[in-house]
Amino acid sequence: MANVSVAAEWQLLGDRYYRKPELYHPMRWKHIDLSRNKVASAPFGGPIALIRDDSKIVQLYSESALRKLRLFNSAGLPLSDVVWKNPGGRLIGLSWTEDHTLVCIVQDGTVYRYNVHAELLEPNLSILGQDYFDENIVDCVFWGNGVVCVTETSKVFAVTDFKTNSTRAVVRLADPPMMEGEMELELPHCVAVIEPQYTLSGNVEVLLAIGDGVVMVEEDEVQALPVPPGDGPLQKMVVSGNGRFVAAFTHDSRLAVYSTRFEKIFEYQCESALPPEQLAWCGLDSVLLYWDDMLLMVGPSDQPVSYLYDEPIVLIPECDGVRILSNTSMEFLQLVPNSTVSIFKIGSTSPAALLYDALDHFDRRSAKADENLRLIRSSLPEAVEACVDAAGHEFDVSRQRTLVRAASYGQAFCSNFQRDRIQEMCKTLRVLNAVRSPEIGIPLSIQQYKLLTPAVLIGRLINAHQHLLALRISEYIGMNQEVVIMHWACSKITASLAIPDATLLEILLDKLRLCKGISYAAVSAHADKNGRRKLAAMLIEHEPRSSKQVPLLLSIGEEDTALMKATESGDTDLVYLVLFHIWQKKQPLEFFGMIQARTLARDLFIIYARCYTHEFLKDFFLSTGQLQEVAFLLWKESWEIGKNPMASKGSPLHGPRIKHIEKAHNLFAETKEHTFEAKAAEEHAKLLRMQHELEVTTKQAIFVDSSISDTIRTCIVLGNHRAAMKVKTEFKVSEKRWYWLKVFALATIRDWDALEKFSKEKRPPIGYRPFVEACIEADEKGEALKYIPKLADPREKAESYARIGMAKEAADAASQAKDGELLGRLKLTFSQNAAASSIFDTLRDRLSFQGVS
């Protein structure tokens, strides 16, 4: 009997069954007449928007003359309302986007957007813009997140995505062609849209019924489609949910179904000569036509199904059917699922029907239950699966429960069925039943739920401020609860202006602690945005992640705390973020005081300032009494000036260099610990000054930045002996160093007479070996012979003779030294000279005979 009562509610269309269960009856709203209003209902069981239709003359009764935009859930429970005061002319159309933003388009092309709380979202978008400000919109067709608008001069505009909410999303499509013999474009009889996701080009395609034909309009192309002869003009068109078919009502009362290229697939002759008020697809297998008091469902068969209504209705297409909204009820017209048909069809003997019947016998303690199970033993897994699937498609809770019990009963005798399949379906049904309740008013089918996804459903619940249910669902199905709790916290802050900060903080923390790892920083930022800076500061204290905590502390003016948290974290990037922020906002002395006590911040500032801003760093060192650091900076700057390519040939840039070094000397002199640096800076300045003078007098940029030794050598090479002597005296150059420098300088310029004269001035304190070395390096053996005999050490004398190739003299000198090892080295020197080698062998033998090693 249960099967009969269920199947009795179905209607047969061709070979497919359809049902129309009541989702809500009665509706929770009062005194609503849909015929007096423009209506927009969001798909997937979304909210309903109503506003009085200003294109109709209606009797106001006791209501205000001011129009109100009213929002309800699908059960008719009021959500919010707002007085409509928007300029721009008559309201042409309204629709919901995928993220439940209500889009309202008025005559002048202005788009007004509202959220589910009837709050106007800024800024508004103008579709026509300045270029077409004198045009008016006369028709619009919405899809997903976009809309196509037609103006009074048949210009076509498309908004491709309302999420961007900018003029970049507005596209002017190509103009439709002008009909023969007409002076101006004819307005289309009807408009339909093929969504971008179903087109080859990826752009929206607009179908316009103009004259007896149909044209397809894109951004830069217009294409005439081959409408079968006699079908035009078309009065209404609608594209199927998969973008592959077009249903149209012709001028001679026929319903025709075409492909999107207008190849006819099916047609049905209607009785009414008037075009239907509404035309909609019910899934992909049938089309609904609504006239004033009748809803006609037409499918591939010749026998349509009709439903009579004594009140106005609105058709709301869904992916798996159509919701039917009336003044008093909400119904859902859908194709009966195959699993449900197999169980409840009258006379069905399918395994699923027998399993369902077996449960009934089992409840009545009848032995026939076992008989049914034996009959379907081999098909028991399929029967259990059918019961589970049918339970998912049911809206009636008691029937869901019975079907799940039947599946569980069959599973007990089925070893190879997935054990968690029934558990998962029970979870899904509990979620669906919770959101279908009139207080929530989201009548999702299981197919819609899977397509929408649980995450999007939870997002819609929290946007509607149904936080408790969203939290419970998240916890129940194992999803992250952070999004729900954070949204609740932000909403609580916005709505709790009268609650003191301390009290509100405790309320928030009580819930925020439920979710580990939640971002306190995001909630704190929202509090600051709402003008509750003290609450924001208290909340951010609980944020464990410094990378989130520090930027927010800076934004709310807590620089000291931000610097402390950044240094405690050890993250140099965060410390620099705080430093640069404070640097820009604070006075220098205040900034210096803040970083002085924090070693990491101070050191990082010094590292950065050494590279980029010496003047500010000098101010810091002076403020902290670090005079030696200022001196080192000045000294470094003097070297930087020296690297300037202009600092040559007596350039005036040498003046600032010397001043920098002198300042450094003065600063070093004020500290007892830097006596060496003070002396070095003093002598450096003195040397630079002398070198600068030498460059000016010689007009050669070869002195500055050379050492004292190089300066002396260069002076001698240039013949400026007086200047060399002055440098020697000024810097107290030792005699030995002086002799070394002068000997090699004279050898460099090959002034041998001057070198000989210099050697005779007095006994050289460095001996004569440097004279010999200088001459040999200059390849002047004759000059070297002047000084070799003067060498006191016979070993040096022997080696010097050997270096200029005089073997006999080298041997004589070596014999005086009586050094066998020396003789061996000299022999190797003359290894290519047999005569010389024999001399050294003879001499070595003689020394060996005498017992000298």
Number of C-alpha atoms within 10 A of each C-alpha: 8 12 17 12 11 17 20 13 12 18 17 14 20 14 8 16 18 19 20 19 17 16 25 21 15 15 20 18 14 12 7 14 15 19 17 19 17 18 20 22 26 23 22 22 22 21 25 25 26 21 21 21 18 14 12 10 8 12 8 9 7 6 8 8 8 10 15 15 18 21 26 22 27 30 28 26 19 17 16 16 18 15 12 13 10 11 12 14 14 17 24 20 22 25 25 27 21 18 16 20 22 27 21 18 26 21 19 24 26 21 22 21 24 18 18 26 17 19 13 15 12 10 11 13 20 19 24 23 15 8 7 13 12 9 17 21 27 20 20 20 18 20 20 16 19 23 25 24 26 20 20 14 15 22 19 25 24 24 24 22 17 21 13 11 18 15 14 10 16 22 18 17 20 16 18 24 16 14 13 6 6 8 8 11 16 16 19 21 16 20 22 23 23 24 22 16 12 15 13 9 10 10 15 25 25 25 25 26 25 23 16 17 19 26 21 21 22 22 17 9 12 18 13 15 17 12 20 13 9 11 18 19 21 28 20 21 25 23 23 25 20 13 17 15 22 25 28 27 27 24 18 19 19 19 24 21 26 19 16 18 15 17 15 16 13 14 20 18 13 18 9 11 11 14 22 19 11 17 24 24 27 26 19 16 14 21 24 22 21 23 18 14 12 17 21 18 21 24 23 17 14 12 13 19 16 15 10 12 14 9 14 18 25 20 23 20 24 23 19 19 25 24 28 19 25 22 21 20 18 23 19 24 21 20 23 21 17 14 21 23 22 21 27 23 20 17 11 14 14 18 25 32 25 23 29 28 21 23 25 17 17 16 10 11 10 13 11 16 20 14 13 19 21 11 13 18 14 12 14 25 21 16 27 28 20 25 29 27 23 24 29 21 17 20 21 13 13 11 15 21 15 16 27 24 19 26 27 19 18 26 20 10 13 17 11 9 17 12 13 9 14 22 14 13 17 18 13 19 22 15 20 19 16 17 21 21 15 19 16 17 21 25 28 22 24 20 14 17 18 11 12 13 11 17 14 14 18 22 18 18 20 22 19 17 17 17 21 14 18 24 21 15 22 20 12 12 13 9 15 13 19 18 20 24 24 22 18 23 25 18 18 15 24 15 10 11 13 8 11 11 18 12 10 18 16 12 13 20 14 10 13 20 13 12 15 9 12 18 20 24 26 21 26 30 24 19 23 19 13 14 13 19 20 14 21 26 22 14 22 23 15 15 20 14 15 20 16 16 26 26 19 22 24 18 14 18 13 15 22 15 16 26 25 17 22 26 20 13 15 13 14 14 12 20 25 18 17 24 22 11 15 22 14 10 11 13 10 16 11 12 16 20 13 19 20 14 10 14 11 18 23 17 13 17 19 19 12 13 16 16 9 11 11 18 14 14 22 22 15 24 18 14 14 12 11 14 20 23 18 23 26 19 20 24 22 18 17 21 15 11 16 18 11 10 8 13 17 21 18 21 14 12 15 22 15 14 24 22 15 23 29 22 19 27 27 17 21 26 21 13 13 9 11 15 14 12 18 24 13 15 25 20 17 20 20 17 23 21 17 19 24 25 15 22 19 15 10 16 12 13 16 17 24 23 15 14 14 18 18 15 24 26 24 21 22 23 20 13 14 15 16 11 17 23 16 13 20 19 11 13 13 10 15 10 13 12 13 19 19 18 19 22 25 22 23 23 21 17 13 16 13 16 11 13 20 16 10 16 17 10 8 8 10 17 12 14 16 19 20 17 25 24 19 22 26 19 13 16 12 16 17 11 19 23 16 14 21 21 16 13 16 12 13 20 20 17 24 28 24 26 25 20 17 16 15 15 24 16 16 25 24 17 21 26 21 12 17 18 16 19 12 18 26 14 14 23 23 12 17 19 13 10 12 10 13 20 20 14 17 27 15 11 19 25 14 13 17 13 10 9 8 12 11
